[in-house]
Amino acid sequence: MAATFPGVIAFAFMVSMILAGVVLRARISFLQNNLVPASLIGGVLGFVLVSSGLSFGFESGDFTSFAFHFFTLSFMSLVLTGAKKSDTDERSVIPGGLWLGIVWVMSLVLQGLVGLAVILLFNQVSGGELSYFLGMIATHGFTQGPGQALALGSIWEGELGVTHAVRFGLVYASVGFLMAFVVGVPVARAAIRAGLNSNQSARIDDEFLRGILTSDVSAGKQVTHSANVDSLVFHIAILGVAYVITDQYLKFAHPLASMVTIDVINLGLFFNYNLFFIHGLIVCVILRALMNRFGYGHFIDDETQRRITGSSVDLMVVATIMSVEFAFLSEFVIPIVVVSLAVTLATAVLCFGLGRKLRSYGVERAVTVFGCCCGSTGSGLLLLRILDPDLSTPIARELAFFNIAIMFLSFHVLTLMAPVLPSFSLMTICIVYGGTFVAGALALFAFRRFETIPAEPGQ
């Protein structure tokens, strides 16, 4: 049995870093004031321990698979969650959600182009020969997170010859989470001091700062009798079924797709296990729709499902940062730092610049979408809670529509191009990415009615 322990102990060591992060957040005022999540604190602590050789023999590579699978599980769990019921006319959140989605897609392509330009400039100045795709993968680390960076980086590196794509992607993802809070928190606090936020009762209490609750908060309802099976296990089991179905579907579809090649692109790449999360997401959408259709939707408690999603995100963050290899980071520190700073600056200018154009909820939407463009939807929601602690504005509900909208708005980039991006010429990439950015800008300009959205909280 001893041979079965390494993977389990690696996981135990990883989650113990989250516990350490909780303790540090509760005790250190600097971390509280900057609202640094325990998973980020724990990830940095774990990175230091791994880099110092104080991790019980575990190396950075031992945590890479955890980052990938928890990213996949977070996406699959998210779409299993039903829409939040509200008495509010949900049509009222569509314009704001669409604005968030358009800005996110503009950020997606902008970050890619900025990363590309920085690496080309770096090669010109230093005489280096780094692939410009090592700059372009920054957008998948920042705007999409570690799972997507790892998934696409694995394809680019293993199938398309872009050396170091995986490790560059993971570093960018780690930096992205950090930048979301380094930039987002001060901006949100400054907005409150200037009275720019709509929820004038906004305040950050001790529970929010320390990150530990002293009051009772419901974490979901039981849908199964405890004498039969625990409700949490029941929900995990549904997710497990979706995982198995996705696995078997890929085993069936990949060999068939591999027989077809269009131009120089083998369709088998789109059914690669590195893109498991996309196919898993589709499976979960169908599974949830079928459960609703046949009257079994109530067997999924949405609050419990959100806890699974949130837990997966926390585990993904800590695993991602602990996956970064110090020796690699030190070797390529200059291009990584320059790309990261340039991408952060471009994203901040885009999000906050466009937010200033809105007459209502401008700062809330700008801060929220900045968090989404540097970390995840969870990062955006956490930043929003600084400005709107009780979520009385419609922005949180807009995020639900945002998550659906970006799947369609970015389909041509994320689904058709990103998995095989190194197969396209530089000219084609610049035309498509640049054209997407311009189209987004024109769409926002035409959508002048955003500026007339009512500004009363709780609309």
One Martini backbone bead per residue (centre of mass of N, CA, C, O) as a GRO file, in nm:
protein
  459
    1MET     BB    1   0.051   0.066  -0.010
    2ALA     BB    2   0.282   0.279  -0.023
    3ALA     BB    3   0.246   0.353  -0.337
    4THR     BB    4  -0.031   0.528  -0.279
    5PHE     BB    5   0.071   0.795  -0.117
    6PRO     BB    6   0.203   1.034  -0.276
    7GLY     BB    7  -0.057   1.168  -0.397
    8VAL     BB    8  -0.204   1.211  -0.124
    9ILE     BB    9   0.020   1.378   0.017
   10ALA     BB   10   0.030   1.603  -0.190
   11PHE     BB   11  -0.257   1.694  -0.134
   12ALA     BB   12  -0.225   1.743   0.172
   13PHE     BB   13  -0.006   1.958   0.143
   14MET     BB   14  -0.169   2.155  -0.029
   15VAL     BB   15  -0.414   2.203   0.173
   16SER     BB   16  -0.232   2.303   0.409
   17MET     BB   17  -0.176   2.577   0.272
   18ILE     BB   18  -0.460   2.687   0.305
   19LEU     BB   19  -0.464   2.683   0.612
   20ALA     BB   20  -0.227   2.876   0.639
   21GLY     BB   21  -0.371   3.108   0.488
   22VAL     BB   22  -0.598   3.150   0.693
   23VAL     BB   23  -0.419   3.224   0.933
   24LEU     BB   24  -0.269   3.464   0.803
   25ARG     BB   25  -0.519   3.634   0.732
   26ALA     BB   26  -0.621   3.654   1.040
   27ARG     BB   27  -0.325   3.803   1.142
   28ILE     BB   28  -0.264   3.986   0.882
   29SER     BB   29  -0.329   4.305   0.785
   30PHE     BB   30  -0.220   4.320   0.497
   31LEU     BB   31  -0.395   4.084   0.388
   32GLN     BB   32  -0.667   4.207   0.468
   33ASN     BB   33  -0.654   4.486   0.317
   34ASN     BB   34  -0.602   4.308   0.034
   35LEU     BB   35  -0.776   4.046   0.016
   36VAL     BB   36  -0.614   3.783   0.033
   37PRO     BB   37  -0.639   3.477  -0.050
   38ALA     BB   38  -0.567   3.173   0.086
   39SER     BB   39  -0.478   3.034  -0.180
   40LEU     BB   40  -0.257   3.245  -0.248
   41ILE     BB   41  -0.096   3.226   0.008
   42GLY     BB   42  -0.050   2.917  -0.002
   43GLY     BB   43   0.089   2.910  -0.277
   44VAL     BB   44   0.335   3.083  -0.202
   45LEU     BB   45   0.428   2.910   0.033
   46GLY     BB   46   0.461   2.650  -0.133
   47PHE     BB   47   0.668   2.761  -0.333
   48VAL     BB   48   0.888   2.818  -0.122
   49LEU     BB   49   0.912   2.528  -0.014
   50VAL     BB   50   0.979   2.389  -0.280
   51SER     BB   51   1.227   2.575  -0.357
   52SER     BB   52   1.372   2.492  -0.062
   53GLY     BB   53   1.322   2.178   0.007
   54LEU     BB   54   1.043   2.178   0.225
   55SER     BB   55   0.835   1.931   0.073
   56PHE     BB   56   0.893   1.623   0.124
   57GLY     BB   57   1.003   1.584  -0.193
   58PHE     BB   58   0.838   1.772  -0.348
   59GLU     BB   59   0.747   1.895  -0.665
   60SER     BB   60   0.608   2.097  -0.892
   61GLY     BB   61   0.501   1.859  -1.083
   62ASP     BB   62   0.302   1.730  -0.858
   63PHE     BB   63   0.072   1.983  -0.912
   64THR     BB   64  -0.029   2.004  -1.208
   65SER     BB   65  -0.274   1.804  -1.219
   66PHE     BB   66  -0.445   1.955  -1.011
   67ALA     BB   67  -0.489   2.212  -1.173
   68PHE     BB   68  -0.637   2.082  -1.411
   69HIS     BB   69  -0.873   1.924  -1.263
   70PHE     BB   70  -0.992   2.166  -1.096
   71PHE     BB   71  -1.063   2.332  -1.336
   72THR     BB   72  -1.255   2.130  -1.468
   73LEU     BB   73  -1.448   2.099  -1.221
   74SER     BB   74  -1.536   2.396  -1.201
   75PHE     BB   75  -1.678   2.408  -1.477
   76MET     BB   76  -1.871   2.166  -1.446
   77SER     BB   77  -2.008   2.265  -1.184
   78LEU     BB   78  -2.116   2.536  -1.286
   79VAL     BB   79  -2.322   2.404  -1.507
   80LEU     BB   80  -2.488   2.242  -1.286
   81THR     BB   81  -2.582   2.505  -1.201
   82GLY     BB   82  -2.842   2.684  -1.151
   83ALA     BB   83  -3.040   2.934  -1.177
   84LYS     BB   84  -3.102   3.213  -1.009
   85LYS     BB   85  -3.359   3.307  -0.833
   86SER     BB   86  -3.583   3.585  -0.928
   87ASP     BB   87  -3.799   3.867  -0.932
   88THR     BB   88  -3.635   3.975  -1.137
   89ASP     BB   89  -3.588   4.093  -1.443
   90GLU     BB   90  -3.346   3.938  -1.634
   91ARG     BB   91  -3.331   4.141  -1.873
   92SER     BB   92  -3.179   4.370  -1.705
   93VAL     BB   93  -2.884   4.203  -1.716
   94ILE     BB   94  -2.795   4.177  -2.013
   95PRO     BB   95  -2.646   4.437  -2.087
   96GLY     BB   96  -2.428   4.417  -1.865
   97GLY     BB   97  -2.332   4.128  -1.940
   98LEU     BB   98  -2.247   4.206  -2.228
   99TRP     BB   99  -2.038   4.412  -2.155
  100LEU     BB  100  -1.854   4.219  -2.001
  101GLY     BB  101  -1.810   4.022  -2.241
  102ILE     BB  102  -1.682   4.219  -2.445
  103VAL     BB  103  -1.444   4.305  -2.268
  104TRP     BB  104  -1.325   4.023  -2.231
  105VAL     BB  105  -1.265   3.971  -2.532
  106MET     BB  106  -1.086   4.216  -2.572
  107SER     BB  107  -0.878   4.120  -2.363
  108LEU     BB  108  -0.800   3.853  -2.488
  109VAL     BB  109  -0.673   3.979  -2.753
  110LEU     BB  110  -0.496   4.199  -2.631
  111GLN     BB  111  -0.308   4.020  -2.462
  112GLY     BB  112  -0.199   3.860  -2.700
  113LEU     BB  113  -0.076   4.105  -2.857
  114VAL     BB  114   0.105   4.210  -2.632
  115GLY     BB  115   0.272   3.953  -2.591
  116LEU     BB  116   0.378   3.940  -2.877
  117ALA     BB  117   0.520   4.220  -2.888
  118VAL     BB  118   0.714   4.180  -2.649
  119ILE     BB  119   0.873   3.935  -2.761
  120LEU     BB  120   0.968   4.067  -3.022
  121LEU     BB  121   1.118   4.297  -2.875
  122PHE     BB  122   1.301   4.123  -2.700
  123ASN     BB  123   1.450   3.985  -2.935
  124GLN     BB  124   1.558   4.246  -3.061
  125VAL     BB  125   1.727   4.340  -2.808
  126SER     BB  126   1.863   4.045  -2.712
  127GLY     BB  127   1.873   3.812  -2.947
  128GLY     BB  128   1.652   3.627  -2.921
  129GLU     BB  129   1.422   3.307  -2.972
  130LEU     BB  130   1.146   3.345  -2.879
  131SER     BB  131   0.835   3.258  -2.884
  132TYR     BB  132   0.547   3.446  -2.931
  133PHE     BB  133   0.360   3.235  -2.784
  134LEU     BB  134   0.480   3.304  -2.494
  135GLY     BB  135   0.299   3.568  -2.499
  136MET     BB  136   0.009   3.469  -2.586
  137ILE     BB  137  -0.043   3.280  -2.329
  138ALA     BB  138  -0.117   3.504  -2.127
  139THR     BB  139  -0.427   3.518  -2.183
  140HIS     BB  140  -0.484   3.228  -2.062
  141GLY     BB  141  -0.377   3.296  -1.777
  142PHE     BB  142  -0.539   3.551  -1.718
  143THR     BB  143  -0.840   3.528  -1.852
  144GLN     BB  144  -0.861   3.190  -1.782
  145GLY     BB  145  -0.626   3.041  -1.650
  146PRO     BB  146  -0.454   2.751  -1.568
  147GLY     BB  147  -0.609   2.532  -1.724
  148GLN     BB  148  -0.591   2.662  -2.006
  149ALA     BB  149  -0.285   2.700  -2.011
  150LEU     BB  150  -0.225   2.397  -1.979
  151ALA     BB  151  -0.386   2.283  -2.214
  152LEU     BB  152  -0.265   2.457  -2.446
  153GLY     BB  153   0.035   2.419  -2.376
  154SER     BB  154   0.040   2.112  -2.430
  155ILE     BB  155  -0.024   2.134  -2.731
  156TRP     BB  156   0.192   2.334  -2.824
  157GLU     BB  157   0.430   2.157  -2.714
  158GLY     BB  158   0.359   1.855  -2.808
  159GLU     BB  159   0.236   1.922  -3.118
  160LEU     BB  160   0.375   2.237  -3.202
  161GLY     BB  161   0.671   2.320  -3.069
  162VAL     BB  162   0.634   2.500  -2.793
  163THR     BB  163   0.858   2.579  -2.585
  164HIS     BB  164   0.742   2.624  -2.250
  165ALA     BB  165   0.428   2.672  -2.250
  166VAL     BB  166   0.334   2.560  -1.977
  167ARG     BB  167   0.513   2.731  -1.781
  168PHE     BB  168   0.429   3.005  -1.879
  169GLY     BB  169   0.124   2.973  -1.826
  170LEU     BB  170   0.144   2.926  -1.514
  171VAL     BB  171   0.278   3.191  -1.445
  172TYR     BB  172   0.063   3.382  -1.556
  173ALA     BB  173  -0.166   3.279  -1.376
  174SER     BB  174  -0.036   3.359  -1.108
  175VAL     BB  175  -0.001   3.662  -1.173
  176GLY     BB  176  -0.295   3.726  -1.232
  177PHE     BB  177  -0.408   3.686  -0.948
  178LEU     BB  178  -0.226   3.898  -0.819
  179MET     BB  179  -0.315   4.149  -0.995
  180ALA     BB  180  -0.614   4.158  -0.920
  181PHE     BB  181  -0.534   4.264  -0.621
  182VAL     BB  182  -0.310   4.480  -0.651
  183VAL     BB  183  -0.511   4.660  -0.828
  184GLY     BB  184  -0.818   4.622  -0.744
  185VAL     BB  185  -0.826   4.704  -0.443
  186PRO     BB  186  -0.731   5.003  -0.454
  187VAL     BB  187  -0.949   5.094  -0.653
  188ALA     BB  188  -1.196   5.022  -0.477
  189ARG     BB  189  -1.118   5.198  -0.232
  190ALA     BB  190  -1.104   5.467  -0.385
  191ALA     BB  191  -1.403   5.466  -0.475
  192ILE     BB  192  -1.522   5.484  -0.191
  193ARG     BB  193  -1.384   5.751  -0.102
  194ALA     BB  194  -1.520   5.902  -0.366
  195GLY     BB  195  -1.822   5.792  -0.409
  196LEU     BB  196  -1.867   5.593  -0.682
  197ASN     BB  197  -2.049   5.403  -0.551
  198SER     BB  198  -2.380   5.297  -0.522
  199ASN     BB  199  -2.320   5.158  -0.241
  200GLN     BB  200  -2.313   5.362   0.040
  201SER     BB  201  -2.309   5.112   0.261
  202ALA     BB  202  -2.034   5.030   0.220
  203ARG     BB  203  -1.860   4.770   0.400
  204ILE     BB  204  -1.585   4.628   0.588
  205ASP     BB  205  -1.578   4.376   0.784
  206ASP     BB  206  -1.422   4.152   0.988
  207GLU     BB  207  -1.499   3.897   0.832
  208PHE     BB  208  -1.394   3.992   0.557
  209LEU     BB  209  -1.099   4.041   0.640
  210ARG     BB  210  -1.031   3.761   0.793
  211GLY     BB  211  -1.212   3.513   0.665
  212ILE     BB  212  -1.402   3.461   0.928
  213LEU     BB  213  -1.678   3.322   1.066
  214THR     BB  214  -1.930   3.400   1.338
  215SER     BB  215  -2.170   3.338   1.172
  216ASP     BB  216  -2.453   3.205   1.041
  217VAL     BB  217  -2.426   2.998   0.737
  218SER     BB  218  -2.553   2.870   0.468
  219ALA     BB  219  -2.445   2.554   0.272
  220GLY     BB  220  -2.707   2.412   0.223
  221LYS     BB  221  -2.907   2.139   0.128
  222GLN     BB  222  -3.066   1.848   0.175
  223VAL     BB  223  -3.134   1.562  -0.068
  224THR     BB  224  -3.047   1.340   0.136
  225HIS     BB  225  -3.034   1.081   0.341
  226SER     BB  226  -2.800   1.006   0.583
  227ALA     BB  227  -2.874   0.690   0.587
  228ASN     BB  228  -2.778   0.669   0.284
  229VAL     BB  229  -2.647   0.963   0.182
  230ASP     BB  230  -2.452   1.210   0.140
  231SER     BB  231  -2.509   1.503  -0.022
  232LEU     BB  232  -2.222   1.566  -0.120
  233VAL     BB  233  -2.164   1.292  -0.251
  234PHE     BB  234  -2.395   1.307  -0.452
  235HIS     BB  235  -2.280   1.551  -0.610
  236ILE     BB  236  -2.007   1.423  -0.680
  237ALA     BB  237  -2.128   1.185  -0.839
  238ILE     BB  238  -2.242   1.350  -1.074
  239LEU     BB  239  -1.965   1.456  -1.159
  240GLY     BB  240  -1.845   1.173  -1.206
  241VAL     BB  241  -2.028   1.091  -1.437
  242ALA     BB  242  -1.939   1.319  -1.628
  243TYR     BB  243  -1.643   1.231  -1.639
  244VAL     BB  244  -1.688   0.950  -1.761
  245ILE     BB  245  -1.839   1.034  -2.014
  246THR     BB  246  -1.613   1.211  -2.127
  247ASP     BB  247  -1.400   0.992  -2.148
  248GLN     BB  248  -1.556   0.799  -2.343
  249TYR     BB  249  -1.605   1.005  -2.565
  250LEU     BB  250  -1.302   1.058  -2.632
  251LYS     BB  251  -1.227   0.763  -2.697
  252PHE     BB  252  -1.422   0.762  -2.945
  253ALA     BB  253  -1.356   1.042  -3.102
  254HIS     BB  254  -1.048   1.070  -3.150
  255PRO     BB  255  -0.989   0.853  -3.369
  256LEU     BB  256  -1.186   0.974  -3.577
  257ALA     BB  257  -1.070   1.268  -3.589
  258SER     BB  258  -0.771   1.176  -3.672
  259MET     BB  259  -0.861   1.111  -3.980
  260VAL     BB  260  -0.886   1.428  -3.996
  261THR     BB  261  -0.763   1.678  -4.237
  262ILE     BB  262  -0.735   2.037  -4.236
  263ASP     BB  263  -0.497   2.102  -4.406
  264VAL     BB  264  -0.284   2.108  -4.109
  265ILE     BB  265  -0.536   2.014  -3.933
  266ASN     BB  266  -0.601   1.800  -3.679
  267LEU     BB  267  -0.899   1.707  -3.524
  268GLY     BB  268  -0.779   1.557  -3.275
  269LEU     BB  269  -0.703   1.816  -3.109
  270PHE     BB  270  -1.013   1.874  -3.024
  271PHE     BB  271  -1.000   1.562  -2.872
  272ASN     BB  272  -0.820   1.626  -2.648
  273TYR     BB  273  -0.745   1.595  -2.311
  274ASN     BB  274  -0.664   1.900  -2.281
  275LEU     BB  275  -0.995   1.952  -2.361
  276PHE     BB  276  -1.184   1.832  -2.140
  277PHE     BB  277  -1.344   2.082  -2.031
  278ILE     BB  278  -1.518   2.134  -2.280
  279HIS     BB  279  -1.659   1.856  -2.292
  280GLY     BB  280  -1.756   1.857  -1.996
  281LEU     BB  281  -1.936   2.103  -2.022
  282ILE     BB  282  -2.130   1.982  -2.230
  283VAL     BB  283  -2.221   1.741  -2.063
  284CYS     BB  284  -2.339   1.912  -1.824
  285VAL     BB  285  -2.549   2.064  -1.983
  286ILE     BB  286  -2.706   1.811  -2.071
  287LEU     BB  287  -2.753   1.686  -1.792
  288ARG     BB  288  -2.913   1.924  -1.670
  289ALA     BB  289  -3.134   1.935  -1.889
  290LEU     BB  290  -3.242   1.646  -1.840
  291MET     BB  291  -3.315   1.678  -1.542
  292ASN     BB  292  -3.518   1.905  -1.591
  293ARG     BB  293  -3.701   1.764  -1.803
  294PHE     BB  294  -3.754   1.500  -1.590
  295GLY     BB  295  -3.768   1.623  -1.282
  296TYR     BB  296  -3.444   1.627  -1.135
  297GLY     BB  297  -3.326   1.915  -1.059
  298HIS     BB  298  -3.379   1.913  -0.737
  299PHE     BB  299  -3.121   1.718  -0.676
  300ILE     BB  300  -2.979   1.997  -0.711
  301ASP     BB  301  -2.798   2.193  -0.503
  302ASP     BB  302  -2.676   2.499  -0.567
  303GLU     BB  303  -2.512   2.563  -0.312
  304THR     BB  304  -2.345   2.306  -0.312
  305GLN     BB  305  -2.230   2.344  -0.597
  306ARG     BB  306  -2.081   2.610  -0.526
  307ARG     BB  307  -1.888   2.479  -0.323
  308ILE     BB  308  -1.745   2.301  -0.528
  309THR     BB  309  -1.648   2.525  -0.711
  310GLY     BB  310  -1.491   2.690  -0.499
  311SER     BB  311  -1.300   2.461  -0.414
  312SER     BB  312  -1.173   2.418  -0.693
  313VAL     BB  313  -1.050   2.699  -0.718
  314ASP     BB  314  -0.869   2.694  -0.469
  315LEU     BB  315  -0.706   2.441  -0.560
  316MET     BB  316  -0.609   2.557  -0.827
  317VAL     BB  317  -0.442   2.796  -0.722
  318VAL     BB  318  -0.241   2.646  -0.536
  319ALA     BB  319  -0.137   2.450  -0.757
  320THR     BB  320  -0.030   2.653  -0.959
  321ILE     BB  321   0.189   2.792  -0.783
  322MET     BB  322   0.331   2.513  -0.704
  323SER     BB  323   0.410   2.454  -1.021
  324VAL     BB  324   0.629   2.649  -1.010
  325GLU     BB  325   0.955   2.685  -1.134
  326PHE     BB  326   1.226   2.843  -1.020
  327ALA     BB  327   1.447   2.795  -1.235
  328PHE     BB  328   1.268   2.890  -1.469
  329LEU     BB  329   1.196   3.170  -1.364
  330SER     BB  330   1.492   3.279  -1.353
  331GLU     BB  331   1.559   3.242  -1.660
  332PHE     BB  332   1.265   3.414  -1.754
  333VAL     BB  333   1.205   3.682  -1.592
  334ILE     BB  334   1.204   3.918  -1.792
  335PRO     BB  335   0.979   3.840  -1.999
  336ILE     BB  336   0.763   3.783  -1.784
  337VAL     BB  337   0.752   4.063  -1.649
  338VAL     BB  338   0.696   4.234  -1.902
  339VAL     BB  339   0.440   4.094  -1.993
  340SER     BB  340   0.277   4.123  -1.729
  341LEU     BB  341   0.282   4.434  -1.714
  342ALA     BB  342   0.162   4.492  -1.993
  343VAL     BB  343  -0.104   4.336  -1.954
  344THR     BB  344  -0.203   4.482  -1.703
  345LEU     BB  345  -0.211   4.766  -1.821
  346ALA     BB  346  -0.399   4.709  -2.060
  347THR     BB  347  -0.637   4.602  -1.888
  348ALA     BB  348  -0.679   4.852  -1.712
  349VAL     BB  349  -0.733   5.056  -1.937
  350LEU     BB  350  -0.973   4.911  -2.056
  351CYS     BB  351  -1.166   4.871  -1.812
  352PHE     BB  352  -1.153   5.165  -1.683
  353GLY     BB  353  -1.206   5.324  -1.941
  354LEU     BB  354  -1.488   5.197  -2.008
  355GLY     BB  355  -1.622   5.249  -1.730
  356ARG     BB  356  -1.626   5.568  -1.761
  357LYS     BB  357  -1.864   5.558  -1.989
  358LEU     BB  358  -2.051   5.498  -1.763
  359ARG     BB  359  -2.336   5.607  -1.573
  360SER     BB  360  -2.368   5.310  -1.453
  361TYR     BB  361  -2.172   5.105  -1.271
  362GLY     BB  362  -1.877   5.156  -1.365
  363VAL     BB  363  -1.689   5.063  -1.129
  364GLU     BB  364  -1.810   4.785  -1.083
  365ARG     BB  365  -1.762   4.671  -1.370
  366ALA     BB  366  -1.459   4.729  -1.395
  367VAL     BB  367  -1.356   4.568  -1.149
  368THR     BB  368  -1.485   4.299  -1.221
  369VAL     BB  369  -1.358   4.257  -1.509
  370PHE     BB  370  -1.068   4.271  -1.414
  371GLY     BB  371  -1.077   4.016  -1.240
  372CYS     BB  372  -1.163   3.827  -1.478
  373CYS     BB  373  -0.897   3.912  -1.662
  374CYS     BB  374  -0.680   3.799  -1.421
  375GLY     BB  375  -0.844   3.533  -1.316
  376SER     BB  376  -1.171   3.521  -1.231
  377THR     BB  377  -1.490   3.528  -1.139
  378GLY     BB  378  -1.413   3.520  -0.838
  379SER     BB  379  -1.238   3.774  -0.842
  380GLY     BB  380  -1.457   3.969  -0.938
  381LEU     BB  381  -1.653   3.918  -0.697
  382LEU     BB  382  -1.463   4.007  -0.470
  383LEU     BB  383  -1.428   4.299  -0.570
  384LEU     BB  384  -1.728   4.372  -0.567
  385ARG     BB  385  -1.765   4.337  -0.248
  386ILE     BB  386  -1.628   4.602  -0.177
  387LEU     BB  387  -1.857   4.786  -0.318
  388ASP     BB  388  -2.087   4.528  -0.271
  389PRO     BB  389  -2.143   4.334  -0.009
  390ASP     BB  390  -2.476   4.269  -0.064
  391LEU     BB  391  -2.547   4.266  -0.368
  392SER     BB  392  -2.759   4.508  -0.470
  393THR     BB  393  -2.657   4.496  -0.733
  394PRO     BB  394  -2.662   4.351  -1.069
  395ILE     BB  395  -2.370   4.231  -1.122
  396ALA     BB  396  -2.386   3.938  -1.022
  397ARG     BB  397  -2.609   3.863  -1.232
  398GLU     BB  398  -2.443   3.941  -1.482
  399LEU     BB  399  -2.231   3.712  -1.452
  400ALA     BB  400  -2.412   3.484  -1.546
  401PHE     BB  401  -2.443   3.589  -1.837
  402PHE     BB  402  -2.143   3.625  -1.901
  403ASN     BB  403  -2.068   3.315  -1.899
  404ILE     BB  404  -2.237   3.270  -2.159
  405ALA     BB  405  -2.149   3.492  -2.362
  406ILE     BB  406  -1.838   3.415  -2.397
  407MET     BB  407  -1.885   3.148  -2.551
  408PHE     BB  408  -1.984   3.305  -2.813
  409LEU     BB  409  -1.792   3.556  -2.852
  410SER     BB  410  -1.516   3.345  -2.838
  411PHE     BB  411  -1.533   3.098  -3.030
  412HIS     BB  412  -1.325   3.164  -3.265
  413VAL     BB  413  -1.081   3.168  -3.064
  414LEU     BB  414  -1.106   2.926  -2.850
  415THR     BB  415  -1.203   2.688  -3.052
  416LEU     BB  416  -1.064   2.742  -3.347
  417MET     BB  417  -0.765   2.863  -3.261
  418ALA     BB  418  -0.613   2.815  -2.985
  419PRO     BB  419  -0.536   2.505  -3.002
  420VAL     BB  420  -0.384   2.595  -3.310
  421LEU     BB  421  -0.224   2.867  -3.333
  422PRO     BB  422   0.070   2.780  -3.449
  423SER     BB  423  -0.068   2.722  -3.743
  424PHE     BB  424  -0.074   3.019  -3.775
  425SER     BB  425  -0.020   3.309  -3.896
  426LEU     BB  426   0.065   3.620  -3.803
  427MET     BB  427  -0.138   3.767  -3.983
  428THR     BB  428  -0.394   3.613  -3.903
  429ILE     BB  429  -0.386   3.676  -3.603
  430CYS     BB  430  -0.393   3.987  -3.624
  431ILE     BB  431  -0.659   4.008  -3.779
  432VAL     BB  432  -0.846   3.857  -3.581
  433TYR     BB  433  -0.773   4.000  -3.315
  434GLY     BB  434  -0.804   4.290  -3.415
  435GLY     BB  435  -1.095   4.258  -3.523
  436THR     BB  436  -1.222   4.183  -3.250
  437PHE     BB  437  -1.156   4.443  -3.104
  438VAL     BB  438  -1.303   4.636  -3.296
  439ALA     BB  439  -1.581   4.505  -3.277
  440GLY     BB  440  -1.613   4.559  -2.973
  441ALA     BB  441  -1.591   4.869  -2.987
  442LEU     BB  442  -1.836   4.907  -3.177
  443ALA     BB  443  -2.045   4.772  -2.994
  444LEU     BB  444  -2.016   4.975  -2.758
  445PHE     BB  445  -2.084   5.228  -2.921
  446ALA     BB  446  -2.374   5.124  -3.012
  447PHE     BB  447  -2.436   5.076  -2.689
  448ARG     BB  448  -2.563   5.347  -2.551
  449ARG     BB  449  -2.779   5.227  -2.344
  450PHE     BB  450  -2.589   5.175  -2.106
  451GLU     BB  451  -2.597   5.485  -2.004
  452THR     BB  452  -2.926   5.434  -1.909
  453ILE     BB  453  -2.897   5.269  -1.675
  454PRO     BB  454  -3.011   5.237  -1.389
  455ALA     BB  455  -2.872   5.343  -1.051
  456GLU     BB  456  -3.037   5.166  -0.866
  457PRO     BB  457  -3.022   4.963  -0.628
  458GLY     BB  458  -3.189   4.667  -0.701
  459GLN     BB  459  -3.308   4.656  -1.008
   0.00000   0.00000   0.00000
